[in-house]
Amino acid sequence: MYVLNKITGEKQAATITKIAAVEISQINKTKRFDFNWNKEKNFHVYKLAVEDKEEP
């Protein structure tokens, strides 16, 4: 799957995967969101990950 980078206009490879409980715990620790991710553990939660060209 691809997403479009609105700044550069480039297509970037991306994947959609189910989020793991460990990842939910890590997200909660960042305090970047205004809601409690622990409440979402009981549902199917997915993430969109853009593949970075610079990472090996």
C-alpha positions as CSV (number, residue, x, y, z in Angstrom):
1,M,0.0,0.0,0.0
2,Y,1.1,3.6,-0.6
3,V,0.4,6.9,1.0
4,L,1.0,10.3,-0.6
5,N,3.3,12.7,1.1
6,K,1.5,16.0,0.8
7,I,4.7,18.0,1.2
8,T,6.9,16.3,-1.4
9,G,4.2,14.7,-3.6
10,E,6.0,11.4,-3.3
11,K,4.4,8.0,-2.8
12,Q,5.6,6.3,0.3
13,A,5.2,2.6,1.1
14,A,3.0,2.0,4.1
15,T,1.6,-1.0,6.0
16,I,-1.5,-1.4,8.2
17,T,-1.0,-3.8,11.1
18,K,-2.8,-4.7,14.2
19,I,-1.3,-3.0,17.2
20,A,0.1,-5.1,20.1
21,A,-0.7,-4.6,23.7
22,V,2.9,-3.7,24.4
23,E,2.7,-0.9,21.8
24,I,-0.4,0.5,23.6
25,S,1.5,0.6,26.8
26,Q,4.3,2.5,25.1
27,I,1.9,5.0,23.6
28,N,0.3,5.6,27.0
29,K,3.7,6.5,28.4
30,T,4.3,9.2,25.8
31,K,1.3,11.4,26.9
32,R,0.9,12.4,23.2
33,F,-2.8,11.6,23.2
34,D,-5.6,13.1,25.2
35,F,-7.4,9.8,25.7
36,N,-6.7,6.5,27.5
37,W,-5.4,3.9,25.1
38,N,-6.0,1.2,27.7
39,K,-9.7,1.4,27.0
40,E,-8.9,0.4,23.4
41,K,-7.3,-2.9,24.3
42,N,-10.6,-4.6,24.1
43,F,-11.1,-3.6,20.5
44,H,-9.3,-4.3,17.2
45,V,-6.8,-1.4,16.9
46,Y,-4.6,-1.0,13.8
47,K,-1.8,1.3,13.0
48,L,-0.6,2.9,9.7
49,A,3.2,2.7,9.5
50,V,5.0,4.6,6.8
51,E,8.2,2.8,5.8
52,D,11.2,5.2,6.1
53,K,13.7,5.0,3.3
54,E,16.6,6.0,5.6
55,E,16.2,3.1,8.0
56,P,18.0,-0.1,7.2
